[in-house]
């Protein structure tokens, strides 16, 4: 992941294996919580079964384990999705963010600040 604007807090990364509930963390397949120590990080999900997945991530700068929003409802902390989908008025769909795991591969996500 790139474009972490402040070296503080933690990164919350959730991976989903089906569209139901995406991107609500109550429906995630797996997750990683990683301390922010630089403006870029590499995180690894190991032993994922072959199939389709989508990722959502949040730079939880204040470490409250949830996204924070301004008065118009836009996130005040960095966030991102697989395929670098930029949401318009609401979170993107699983279909727009999904990618296929067929072997070891790298997914690059640039956070939106």
NUTORDO-965436 format. One record per residue: residue number from 1; residue in one letter; x, y, z of N, C-alpha, C, O in turn. Coordinates in steps of 0.02 Angstrom, whole numbers, plus 50000, padded with zeros to 5 digits. Layout:
<pos=NUM&code=a&nc1=X&nc2=Y&nc3=Z&cac1=X&cac2=Y&cac3=Z&cc1=X&cc2=Y&cc3=Z&oc1=X&oc2=Y&oc3=Z>
...
***
This chain:
<pos=1&code=x&nc1=50042&nc2=49942&nc3=50000&cac1=50000&cac2=50000&cac3=50000&cc1=50044&cc2=50061&cc3=50000&oc1=50099&oc2=50061&oc3=50028>
<pos=2&code=x&nc1=50021&nc2=50113&nc3=49968&cac1=50058&cac2=50175&cac3=49963&cc1=50013&cc2=50234&cc3=49982&oc1=49953&oc2=50226&oc3=49993>
<pos=3&code=x&nc1=50044&nc2=50292&nc3=49986&cac1=50009&cac2=50356&cac3=49998&cc1=49982&cc2=50362&cc3=50069&oc1=49929&oc2=50391&oc3=50080>
<pos=4&code=x&nc1=50018&nc2=50334&nc3=50117&cac1=50000&cac2=50344&cac3=50187&cc1=50024&cc2=50413&cc3=50206&oc1=50084&oc2=50426&oc3=50206>
<pos=5&code=x&nc1=49978&nc2=50458&nc3=50222&cac1=49998&cac2=50528&cac3=50230&cc1=50030&cc2=50545&cc3=50297&oc1=50069&oc2=50593&oc3=50300>
<pos=6&code=x&nc1=50016&nc2=50508&nc3=50349&cac1=50046&cac2=50521&cac3=50415&cc1=50072&cc2=50456&cc3=50444&oc1=50038&oc2=50405&oc3=50443>
<pos=7&code=x&nc1=50134&nc2=50457&nc3=50469&cac1=50163&cac2=50398&cac3=50499&cc1=50142&cc2=50394&cc3=50572&oc1=50179&oc2=50413&oc3=50617>
<pos=8&code=x&nc1=50080&nc2=50370&nc3=50581&cac1=50051&cac2=50362&cac3=50647&cc1=49992&cc2=50314&cc3=50643&oc1=49964&oc2=50304&oc3=50589>
<pos=9&code=x&nc1=49974&nc2=50286&nc3=50699&cac1=49915&cac2=50243&cac3=50701&cc1=49928&cc2=50174&cc3=50673&oc1=49983&oc2=50146&oc3=50680>
<pos=10&code=x&nc1=49877&nc2=50147&nc3=50641&cac1=49880&cac2=50079&cac3=50614&cc1=49841&cc2=50074&cc3=50549&oc1=49798&oc2=50116&oc3=50534>
<pos=11&code=x&nc1=49856&nc2=50022&nc3=50512&cac1=49819&cac2=50007&cac3=50451&cc1=49775&cc2=49947&cc3=50465&oc1=49798&oc2=49895&oc3=50489>
<pos=12&code=x&nc1=49711&nc2=49953&nc3=50449&cac1=49664&cac2=49898&cac3=50454&cc1=49649&cc2=49874&cc3=50384&oc1=49625&oc2=49912&oc3=50342>
<pos=13&code=x&nc1=49665&nc2=49811&nc3=50370&cac1=49654&cac2=49783&cac3=50303&cc1=49606&cc2=49724&cc3=50310&oc1=49620&oc2=49677&oc3=50347>
<pos=14&code=x&nc1=49551&nc2=49727&nc3=50274&cac1=49502&cac2=49673&cac3=50275&cc1=49498&cc2=49642&cc3=50205&oc1=49496&oc2=49678&oc3=50155>
<pos=15&code=x&nc1=49496&nc2=49576&nc3=50202&cac1=49488&cac2=49541&cac3=50138&cc1=49422&cc2=49503&cc3=50141&oc1=49405&oc2=49471&oc3=50191>
<pos=16&code=x&nc1=49386&nc2=49507&nc3=50086&cac1=49320&cac2=49477&cac3=50080&cc1=49321&cc2=49425&cc3=50024&oc1=49354&oc2=49434&oc3=49973>
<pos=17&code=x&nc1=49285&nc2=49370&nc3=50034&cac1=49282&cac2=49317&cac3=49983&cc1=49214&cc2=49311&cc3=49950&oc1=49203&oc2=49265&oc3=49910>
<pos=18&code=x&nc1=49168&nc2=49356&nc3=49967&cac1=49102&cac2=49355&cac3=49934&cc1=49071&cc2=49425&cc3=49939&oc1=49091&oc2=49464&oc3=49982>
<pos=19&code=x&nc1=49024&nc2=49439&nc3=49896&cac1=48995&cac2=49507&cac3=49895&cc1=48949&cc2=49523&cc3=49954&oc1=48939&oc2=49581&oc3=49970>
<pos=20&code=x&nc1=48922&nc2=49472&nc3=49986&cac1=48875&cac2=49483&cac3=50041&cc1=48907&cc2=49525&cc3=50096&oc1=48956&oc2=49504&oc3=50127>
<pos=21&code=x&nc1=48880&nc2=49584&nc3=50108&cac1=48903&cac2=49626&cac3=50162&cc1=48964&cc2=49669&cc3=50148&oc1=48983&oc2=49710&oc3=50190>
<pos=22&code=x&nc1=48995&nc2=49662&nc3=50090&cac1=49055&cac2=49702&cac3=50074&cc1=49038&cc2=49776&cc3=50075&oc1=48986&oc2=49795&oc3=50047>
<pos=23&code=x&nc1=49077&nc2=49819&nc3=50105&cac1=49139&cac2=49809&cac3=50142&cc1=49131&cc2=49810&cc3=50218&oc1=49177&oc2=49829&oc3=50253>
<pos=24&code=x&nc1=49075&nc2=49789&nc3=50243&cac1=49062&cac2=49787&cac3=50316&cc1=49109&cc2=49735&cc3=50347&oc1=49109&oc2=49676&oc3=50327>
<pos=25&code=x&nc1=49147&nc2=49755&nc3=50397&cac1=49197&cac2=49710&cac3=50426&cc1=49165&cc2=49650&cc3=50460&oc1=49200&oc2=49601&oc3=50474>
<pos=26&code=x&nc1=49100&nc2=49651&nc3=50474&cac1=49067&cac2=49593&cac3=50503&cc1=49063&cc2=49535&cc3=50453&oc1=49047&oc2=49479&oc3=50473>
<pos=27&code=x&nc1=49077&nc2=49548&nc3=50389&cac1=49071&cac2=49497&cac3=50337&cc1=49139&cc2=49478&cc3=50307&oc1=49141&oc2=49441&oc3=50258>
<pos=28&code=x&nc1=49194&nc2=49503&nc3=50336&cac1=49259&cac2=49490&cac3=50305&cc1=49281&cc2=49418&cc3=50314&oc1=49260&oc2=49383&oc3=50360>
<pos=29&code=x&nc1=49323&nc2=49396&nc3=50268&cac1=49352&cac2=49329&cac3=50270&cc1=49412&cc2=49327&cc3=50318&oc1=49420&oc2=49280&oc3=50356>
<pos=30&code=x&nc1=49453&nc2=49379&nc3=50315&cac1=49513&cac2=49383&cac3=50357&cc1=49533&cc2=49456&cc3=50362&oc1=49506&oc2=49499&oc3=50326>
<pos=31&code=x&nc1=49579&nc2=49472&nc3=50407&cac1=49602&cac2=49541&cac3=50415&cc1=49673&cc2=49543&cc3=50442&oc1=49699&oc2=49495&oc3=50469>
<pos=32&code=x&nc1=49703&nc2=49601&nc3=50434&cac1=49769&cac2=49616&cac3=50462&cc1=49764&cc2=49685&cc3=50495&oc1=49736&oc2=49731&oc3=50466>
<pos=33&code=x&nc1=49793&nc2=49691&nc3=50554&cac1=49802&cac2=49756&cac3=50587&cc1=49878&cc2=49766&cc3=50592&oc1=49913&oc2=49725&oc3=50621>
<pos=34&code=x&nc1=49902&nc2=49821&nc3=50562&cac1=49974&cac2=49831&cac3=50557&cc1=49992&cc2=49902&cc3=50578&oc1=49961&oc2=49949&oc3=50554>
<pos=35&code=x&nc1=50042&nc2=49910&nc3=50623&cac1=50062&cac2=49977&cac3=50643&cc1=50093&cc2=50015&cc3=50584&oc1=50129&oc2=49986&oc3=50543>
<pos=36&code=x&nc1=50080&nc2=50080&nc3=50581&cac1=50108&cac2=50122&cac3=50528&cc1=50177&cc2=50146&cc3=50551&oc1=50183&oc2=50181&oc3=50601>
<pos=37&code=x&nc1=50228&nc2=50127&nc3=50513&cac1=50296&cac2=50147&cac3=50528&cc1=50330&cc2=50182&cc3=50469&oc1=50388&oc2=50203&oc3=50474>
<pos=38&code=x&nc1=50294&nc2=50187&nc3=50413&cac1=50321&cac2=50219&cac3=50353&cc1=50262&cc2=50240&cc3=50309&oc1=50204&oc2=50227&oc3=50325>
<pos=39&code=x&nc1=50277&nc2=50273&nc3=50253&cac1=50225&cac2=50296&cac3=50207&cc1=50202&cc2=50242&cc3=50158&oc1=50153&oc2=50251&oc3=50121>
<pos=40&code=x&nc1=50237&nc2=50185&nc3=50159&cac1=50219&cac2=50128&cac3=50117&cc1=50229&cc2=50065&cc3=50158&oc1=50274&oc2=50061&oc3=50199>
<pos=41&code=x&nc1=50187&nc2=50015&nc3=50146&cac1=50194&cac2=49951&cac3=50180&cc1=50177&cc2=49894&cc3=50133&oc1=50139&oc2=49903&oc3=50085>
<pos=42&code=x&nc1=50206&nc2=49836&nc3=50147&cac1=50188&cac2=49774&cac3=50112&cc1=50160&cc2=49727&cc3=50165&oc1=50193&oc2=49713&oc3=50215>
<pos=43&code=x&nc1=50100&nc2=49704&nc3=50153&cac1=50067&cac2=49656&cac3=50198&cc1=50051&cc2=49594&cc3=50158&oc1=50040&oc2=49597&oc3=50098>
<pos=44&code=x&nc1=50049&nc2=49537&nc3=50192&cac1=50040&cac2=49473&cac3=50158&cc1=49983&cc2=49434&cc3=50189&oc1=49981&oc2=49423&oc3=50250>
<pos=45&code=x&nc1=49936&nc2=49413&nc3=50147&cac1=49886&cac2=49363&cac3=50167&cc1=49913&cc2=49297&cc3=50141&oc1=49922&oc2=49288&oc3=50081>
<pos=46&code=x&nc1=49925&nc2=49249&nc3=50186&cac1=49954&cac2=49185&cac3=50166&cc1=49900&cc2=49131&cc3=50160&oc1=49850&oc2=49132&oc3=50196>
<pos=47&code=x&nc1=49913&nc2=49085&nc3=50115&cac1=49872&cac2=49025&cac3=50107&cc1=49799&cc2=49039&cc3=50090&oc1=49754&oc2=49004&oc3=50113>
<pos=48&code=x&nc1=49787&nc2=49091&nc3=50050&cac1=49719&cac2=49103&cac3=50027&cc1=49699&cc2=49050&cc3=49976&oc1=49738&oc2=49035&oc3=49930>
<pos=49&code=x&nc1=49641&nc2=49020&nc3=49983&cac1=49618&cac2=48974&cac3=49931&cc1=49608&cc2=49011&cc3=49865&oc1=49595&oc2=49072&oc3=49865>
<pos=50&code=x&nc1=49615&nc2=48978&nc3=49810&cac1=49604&cac2=49009&cac3=49745&cc1=49532&cc2=49034&cc3=49742&oc1=49487&oc2=49004&oc3=49770>
<pos=51&code=x&nc1=49522&nc2=49090&nc3=49709&cac1=49455&cac2=49118&cac3=49704&cc1=49457&cc2=49193&cc3=49697&oc1=49510&oc2=49223&oc3=49686>
<pos=52&code=x&nc1=49399&nc2=49224&nc3=49705&cac1=49392&cac2=49297&cac3=49699&cc1=49389&cc2=49328&cc3=49768&oc1=49358&oc2=49302&oc3=49814>
<pos=53&code=x&nc1=49422&nc2=49385&nc3=49774&cac1=49426&cac2=49422&cac3=49836&cc1=49421&cc2=49497&cc3=49823&oc1=49432&oc2=49520&oc3=49767>
<pos=54&code=x&nc1=49405&nc2=49534&nc3=49875&cac1=49407&cac2=49607&cac3=49873&cc1=49437&cc2=49631&cc3=49938&oc1=49428&oc2=49600&oc3=49990>
<pos=55&code=x&nc1=49473&nc2=49687&nc3=49936&cac1=49506&cac2=49715&cac3=49995&cc1=49481&cc2=49785&cc3=50008&oc1=49471&oc2=49825&oc3=49962>
<pos=56&code=x&nc1=49470&nc2=49800&nc3=50072&cac1=49459&cac2=49869&cac3=50094&cc1=49509&cc2=49883&cc3=50148&oc1=49526&oc2=49839&oc3=50188>
<pos=57&code=x&nc1=49534&nc2=49945&nc3=50150&cac1=49583&cac2=49963&cac3=50201&cc1=49570&cc2=50032&cc3=50228&oc1=49540&oc2=50074&oc3=50195>
<pos=58&code=x&nc1=49592&nc2=50042&nc3=50289&cac1=49583&cac2=50105&cac3=50324&cc1=49647&cc2=50122&cc3=50361&oc1=49675&oc2=50080&oc3=50396>
<pos=59&code=x&nc1=49669&nc2=50184&nc3=50353&cac1=49724&cac2=50210&cac3=50395&cc1=49692&cc2=50236&cc3=50458&oc1=49667&oc2=50293&oc3=50459>
<pos=60&code=x&nc1=49693&nc2=50197&nc3=50509&cac1=49662&cac2=50214&cac3=50573&cc1=49712&cc2=50255&cc3=50614&oc1=49743&oc2=50230&oc3=50660>
<pos=61&code=x&nc1=49719&nc2=50318&nc3=50595&cac1=49769&cac2=50362&cac3=50625&cc1=49759&cc2=50372&cc3=50700&oc1=49807&oc2=50375&oc3=50738>
<pos=62&code=x&nc1=49696&nc2=50376&nc3=50722&cac1=49683&cac2=50387&cac3=50793&cc1=49671&cc2=50322&cc3=50832&oc1=49656&oc2=50324&oc3=50892>
<pos=63&code=x&nc1=49678&nc2=50266&nc3=50798&cac1=49675&cac2=50199&cac3=50829&cc1=49610&cc2=50185&cc3=50866&oc1=49611&oc2=50154&oc3=50920>
<pos=64&code=x&nc1=49554&nc2=50209&nc3=50838&cac1=49490&cac2=50194&cac3=50870&cc1=49454&cc2=50135&cc3=50837&oc1=49397&oc2=50120&oc3=50854>
<pos=65&code=x&nc1=49487&nc2=50102&nc3=50789&cac1=49462&cac2=50041&cac3=50756&cc1=49400&cc2=50052&cc3=50714&oc1=49362&oc2=50005&oc3=50702>
<pos=66&code=x&nc1=49388&nc2=50114&nc3=50691&cac1=49330&cac2=50127&cac3=50649&cc1=49345&cc2=50187&cc3=50604&oc1=49386&oc2=50229&oc3=50621>
<pos=67&code=x&nc1=49311&nc2=50191&nc3=50548&cac1=49319&cac2=50250&cac3=50505&cc1=49287&cc2=50312&cc3=50537&oc1=49235&oc2=50307&oc3=50569>
<pos=68&code=x&nc1=49319&nc2=50368&nc3=50527&cac1=49291&cac2=50432&cac3=50552&cc1=49272&cc2=50474&cc3=50492&oc1=49304&oc2=50470&oc3=50440>
<pos=69&code=x&nc1=49219&nc2=50513&nc3=50499&cac1=49191&cac2=50551&cac3=50443&cc1=49184&cc2=50625&cc3=50461&oc1=49177&oc2=50643&oc3=50520>
<pos=70&code=x&nc1=49186&nc2=50668&nc3=50409&cac1=49173&cac2=50739&cac3=50420&cc1=49098&cc2=50751&cc3=50418&oc1=49059&oc2=50704&oc3=50412>
<pos=71&code=x&nc1=49078&nc2=50814&nc3=50422&cac1=49007&cac2=50831&cac3=50426&cc1=48967&cc2=50814&cc3=50363&oc1=48906&oc2=50809&oc3=50367>
<pos=72&code=x&nc1=49001&nc2=50804&nc3=50306&cac1=48964&cac2=50784&cac3=50246&cc1=48969&cc2=50709&cc3=50232&oc1=48945&oc2=50684&oc3=50181>
<pos=73&code=x&nc1=49000&nc2=50673&nc3=50278&cac1=49003&cac2=50600&cac3=50273&cc1=49063&cc2=50572&cc3=50237&oc1=49063&oc2=50512&oc3=50221>
<pos=74&code=x&nc1=49113&nc2=50613&nc3=50222&cac1=49173&cac2=50588&cac3=50188&cc1=49225&cc2=50567&cc3=50241&oc1=49233&oc2=50602&oc3=50291>
<pos=75&code=x&nc1=49259&nc2=50511&nc3=50230&cac1=49309&cac2=50488&cac3=50279&cc1=49363&cc2=50541&cc3=50292&oc1=49387&oc2=50573&oc3=50245>
<pos=76&code=x&nc1=49383&nc2=50548&nc3=50355&cac1=49436&cac2=50595&cac3=50373&cc1=49504&cc2=50560&cc3=50381&oc1=49554&oc2=50592&oc3=50393>
<pos=77&code=x&nc1=49504&nc2=50494&nc3=50374&cac1=49566&cac2=50455&cac3=50376&cc1=49574&cc2=50421&cc3=50309&oc1=49524&oc2=50408&oc3=50274>
<pos=78&code=x&nc1=49636&nc2=50406&nc3=50290&cac1=49648&cac2=50374&cac3=50226&cc1=49613&cc2=50307&cc3=50220&oc1=49605&oc2=50271&oc3=50270>
<pos=79&code=x&nc1=49593&nc2=50290&nc3=50160&cac1=49559&cac2=50226&cac3=50148&cc1=49574&cc2=50204&cc3=50076&oc1=49598&oc2=50244&oc3=50036>
<pos=80&code=x&nc1=49560&nc2=50142&nc3=50061&cac1=49571&cac2=50118&cac3=49993&cc1=49537&cc2=50051&cc3=49982&oc1=49515&oc2=50018&oc3=50029>
<pos=81&code=x&nc1=49533&nc2=50033&nc3=49918&cac1=49502&cac2=49971&cac3=49897&cc1=49544&cc2=49938&cc3=49844&oc1=49582&oc2=49972&oc3=49808>
<pos=82&code=x&nc1=49539&nc2=49872&nc3=49838&cac1=49574&cac2=49837&cac3=49785&cc1=49551&cc2=49865&cc3=49718&oc1=49496&oc2=49892&oc3=49711>
<pos=83&code=x&nc1=49594&nc2=49859&nc3=49669&cac1=49585&cac2=49889&cac3=49602&cc1=49587&cc2=49965&cc3=49604&oc1=49571&oc2=49998&oc3=49555>
<pos=84&code=x&nc1=49606&nc2=49993&nc3=49662&cac1=49609&cac2=50065&cac3=49672&cc1=49545&cc2=50101&cc3=49651&oc1=49546&oc2=50155&oc3=49622>
<pos=85&code=x&nc1=49489&nc2=50069&nc3=49666&cac1=49424&cac2=50098&cac3=49651&cc1=49412&cc2=50158&cc3=49696&oc1=49421&oc2=50153&oc3=49757>
<pos=86&code=x&nc1=49393&nc2=50213&nc3=49667&cac1=49376&cac2=50274&cac3=49705&cc1=49300&cc2=50278&cc3=49711&oc1=49265&oc2=50284&oc3=49660>
<pos=87&code=x&nc1=49275&nc2=50275&nc3=49772&cac1=49202&cac2=50276&cac3=49780&cc1=49172&cc2=50344&cc3=49763&oc1=49204&oc2=50396&oc3=49769>
<pos=88&code=x&nc1=49110&nc2=50341&nc3=49741&cac1=49071&cac2=50402&cac3=49727&cc1=49008&cc2=50398&cc3=49768&oc1=48962&oc2=50360&oc3=49752>
<pos=89&code=x&nc1=49004&nc2=50437&nc3=49821&cac1=48946&cac2=50442&cac3=49866&cc1=48934&cc2=50382&cc3=49911&oc1=48898&oc2=50388&oc3=49960>
<pos=90&code=x&nc1=48963&nc2=50324&nc3=49896&cac1=48955&cac2=50265&cac3=49939&cc1=49012&cc2=50216&cc3=49924&oc1=49048&oc2=50224&oc3=49875>
<pos=91&code=x&nc1=49019&nc2=50167&nc3=49966&cac1=49072&cac2=50118&cac3=49957&cc1=49061&cc2=50081&cc3=49891&oc1=49005&oc2=50069&oc3=49870>
<pos=92&code=x&nc1=49116&nc2=50063&nc3=49857&cac1=49109&cac2=50026&cac3=49794&cc1=49084&cc2=49955&cc3=49806&oc1=49086&oc2=49930&oc3=49862>
<pos=93&code=x&nc1=49062&nc2=49923&nc3=49754&cac1=49037&cac2=49855&cac3=49759&cc1=49094&cc2=49804&cc3=49758&oc1=49150&oc2=49819&oc3=49737>
<pos=94&code=x&nc1=49079&nc2=49745&nc3=49781&cac1=49126&cac2=49689&cac3=49777&cc1=49145&cc2=49678&cc3=49705&oc1=49204&oc2=49665&oc3=49690>
<pos=95&code=x&nc1=49097&nc2=49681&nc3=49660&cac1=49111&cac2=49669&cac3=49588&cc1=49164&cc2=49716&cc3=49560&oc1=49205&oc2=49695&oc3=49520>
<pos=96&code=x&nc1=49163&nc2=49779&nc3=49580&cac1=49211&cac2=49828&cac3=49555&cc1=49280&cc2=49819&cc3=49586&oc1=49331&oc2=49838&oc3=49556>
<pos=97&code=x&nc1=49283&nc2=49792&nc3=49646&cac1=49346&cac2=49787&cac3=49681&cc1=49376&cc2=49717&cc3=49680&oc1=49433&oc2=49708&oc3=49703>
<pos=98&code=x&nc1=49341&nc2=49668&nc3=49655&cac1=49365&cac2=49599&cac3=49658&cc1=49424&cc2=49587&cc3=49612&oc1=49432&oc2=49619&oc3=49560>
<pos=99&code=x&nc1=49464&nc2=49539&nc3=49632&cac1=49521&cac2=49515&cac3=49592&cc1=49524&cc2=49440&cc3=49604&oc1=49499&oc2=49414&oc3=49653>
<pos=100&code=x&nc1=49556&nc2=49405&nc3=49557&cac1=49560&cac2=49333&cac3=49562&cc1=49628&cc2=49311&cc3=49588&oc1=49679&oc2=49334&oc3=49562>
<pos=101&code=x&nc1=49628&nc2=49268&nc3=49638&cac1=49690&cac2=49238&cac3=49662&cc1=49698&cc2=49172&cc3=49626&oc1=49658&oc2=49125&oc3=49635>
<pos=102&code=x&nc1=49749&nc2=49168&nc3=49584&cac1=49763&cac2=49106&cac3=49547&cc1=49832&cc2=49079&cc3=49564&oc1=49847&oc2=49021&oc3=49548>
<pos=103&code=x&nc1=49873&nc2=49119&nc3=49596&cac1=49939&cac2=49100&cac3=49620&cc1=49965&cc2=49158&cc3=49662&oc1=49929&oc2=49206&oc3=49674>
<pos=104&code=x&nc1=50027&nc2=49153&nc3=49684&cac1=50056&cac2=49209&cac3=49721&cc1=50054&cc2=49271&cc3=49678&oc1=50074&oc2=49270&oc3=49620>
<pos=105&code=x&nc1=50029&nc2=49325&nc3=49705&cac1=50025&cac2=49387&cac3=49666&cc1=50027&cc2=49446&cc3=49712&oc1=50019&oc2=49440&oc3=49773>
<pos=106&code=x&nc1=50037&nc2=49504&nc3=49683&cac1=50042&cac2=49566&cac3=49720&cc1=49986&cc2=49612&cc3=49699&oc1=49972&oc2=49621&oc3=49640>
<pos=107&code=x&nc1=49953&nc2=49642&nc3=49748&cac1=49900&cac2=49691&cac3=49737&cc1=49925&cc2=49757&cc3=49765&oc1=49944&oc2=49761&oc3=49824>
<pos=108&code=x&nc1=49926&nc2=49808&nc3=49725&cac1=49948&cac2=49875&cac3=49747&cc1=49887&cc2=49919&cc3=49759&oc1=49843&oc2=49925&oc3=49715>
<pos=109&code=x&nc1=49884&nc2=49949&nc3=49818&cac1=49828&cac2=49993&cac3=49835&cc1=49856&cc2=50060&cc3=49858&oc1=49897&oc2=50063&oc3=49903>
<pos=110&code=x&nc1=49832&nc2=50113&nc3=49826&cac1=49852&cac2=50180&cac3=49845&cc1=49795&cc2=50210&cc3=49887&oc1=49738&oc2=50215&oc3=49864>
<pos=111&code=x&nc1=49812&nc2=50228&nc3=49949&cac1=49761&cac2=50256&cac3=49993&cc1=49736&cc2=50323&cc3=49967&oc1=49774&oc2=50362&oc3=49937>
<pos=112&code=x&nc1=49673&nc2=50337&nc3=49980&cac1=49641&cac2=50400&cac3=49964&cc1=49640&cc2=50441&cc3=50028&oc1=49615&oc2=50418&oc3=50080>
<pos=113&code=x&nc1=49666&nc2=50502&nc3=50026&cac1=49670&cac2=50544&cac3=50086&cc1=49625&cc2=50604&cc3=50078&oc1=49621&oc2=50646&oc3=50123>
***
